[in-house]
Amino acid sequence: MRTLLVSPQQRGAYTTIGDALAAVTDDSVIAVAPGTYAEAIYLTGKRVRLVSAEPRSTVTLDASMLPHPTVSVRDGALALEGFVLRAGDAPVISARHTRLSLASCELSAGFGPGVDLAGGSIEMRKCTVTGAQYGIVVEDAPGTIDGCQIDDVAEDGIIVRIGADPVITGTVVRGCGRRGIYVYQFGKPTIEGCEVAQTGDAGIVVAHQSTPAIRRCWVHDTQGVGVSFARGCAGAVEECRIENTGVPALDIADGATPTVITARPDAPPLTIGDASPSAGGDAEAVEQLLAELDSMVGLAGVKDEVRALIDEIQVNEWRRSAGLAVGGMSHHLVFAGAPGTGKTTVARVYGKLLAALGVLPKGAFKEVSRRDLVGQYLGHTAEKTSAAFEEARGGVLFIDEAYTLSRSMGSGGDFGQESIDTLVKLMEDHRHEIAVIAAGYTGEMDEFISANPGLASRFTKTIVFENYSPEELVRIVRRMCAEDDYVLGGQVEAALLRHFAAIERDANFGNARDARKLFESVRKAQAQRLRVLGRRPSLDELRTLELADVEAVVGVS
């Protein structure tokens, strides 16, 4: 199997995905470096797999300024894993007589389908489609659509037609302008464990001699009827919940003959999505990440707060998979506390936890500060803020010293306020696609939340990071030593404890940052001491930080 690398910065690599595709042979793998590629790609008669060159990194293929589909493929096989795909007024993916496989991809379009496939087969797992004309169109093809989400499309969420018979499981279709799922022209899909909600017309429509099997689905909050079968259609509706829809909830026309099986009163809860024991995410990954959190020094209150959040998210996912009602829950947080208390590290773990639970599509983490969000003229700030937000979508946007956005930093317009106003709107428009964490000193974060009335409703939870105790700071230094293959000599820990106990906890106190600075200074003092020995130090001498090294930095106490 041949692998080709695409990286504009790496010598010897292909600079564009199109260049690599021109050179591929069948069953090649194209590994793409993280970044945004402003191009549309075309593939005919070949079998190719495209992946990110760096796991959990973001590769964006942006054809939003072009009149063509972002991906056009014919008479071949194409697999895409972990890509962000954007189109303008054209389909995101147009496939003809192709074996198409998509995993963990995000698709968006100004107008046109997210996926338009005719002939061949389709396999989509854990993908999202937003802002398109239609979400997924499958014509004359089998396949699988599993664990996907289709939001805010202009017309129909999923269209199955001309004899197509895909299996659609665990998929959520919300906010469609017309129908959630439209089956017509002899379509015969299996639709199982799916949720269809908030549609401008009916939830699921079956027409033109189609015969779908609709099992254990939840259709609710639709302006039209919940499920409808037109004359000449058959199939089955089994153990589905249809709530708060137009009348009638289940509309079967004269001459339609579907089998309808209602759930028994003593039946187990309806399953929406993955009914396996792993519903609600990767349990093993969640436990590993919680163990990583527990291994951090101190932060007992923070750990309890994060665990409580994760417990609630986990149970909500289990309830959702069982078809039970789930209240709205914001994943945006305020981290309040002094510098060096582990806010950034905890935010990274939190993002990975949300990804492991399946709440966010990625564990990506983007850290920004005022200079990354605020521009120099009116309108520039909205562009910078939107760009940073877009990069973080699917993961965590961590805003360090967020309170600086609510302060005027010089003469001219208050562009920090423009950034806040932009963030408030983006957080509402994409509330299920990102976790925004605003961090800073406790008092100043109150000032930040007051800067826009919408912030308080977006950030409903504040986690306070206390200063580390002297004993915890000693443990942090000890851990730094172990990581860099050093040990502390006799009386060193006692000296460090006295030093940290004497430090004033004022606004300049850096907590773990101060511990890191001290460790680096003690290492330098050890190097200076060993350098003048007049001989090569032994292994123990090279590894051991002595009391004299600490005293050289902090003085004798």
Summary of the structure (lengths in Angstrom):
residues: 557
radius of gyration: 28.0
end to end distance: 65.2
largest distance: 101.2
contacts: 1961
relative contact order: 0.06
helix: 29%
strand: 27%
